[in-house]
Amino acid sequence: MAKPDDRSDNVEKLQDAIQDTIENFREGQDYLSEHADEISGDEKAQIEAKNKRRLQSIRGFREEVKDEAADAQK
């Protein structure tokens, strides 16, 4: 038998994911600024691309939080 769909903690999980992603973004930015003279162009490009994806993920997570909050109001 399938488990019932329990969405009661989705917003909390999404907020945790947002916080984790923001932390990873900041670590990437810090790494770039602290090691600018030591890293290769390829490594810099990879970190910048990853951080760009992180920002996109954060936006998506925030939209999901809005959707979940709207569903909870129903």
Summary of the structure (lengths in Angstrom):
residues: 74
radius of gyration: 17.1
end to end distance: 27.1
largest distance: 57.6
contacts: 160
relative contact order: 0.16
helix: 78%
strand: 0%
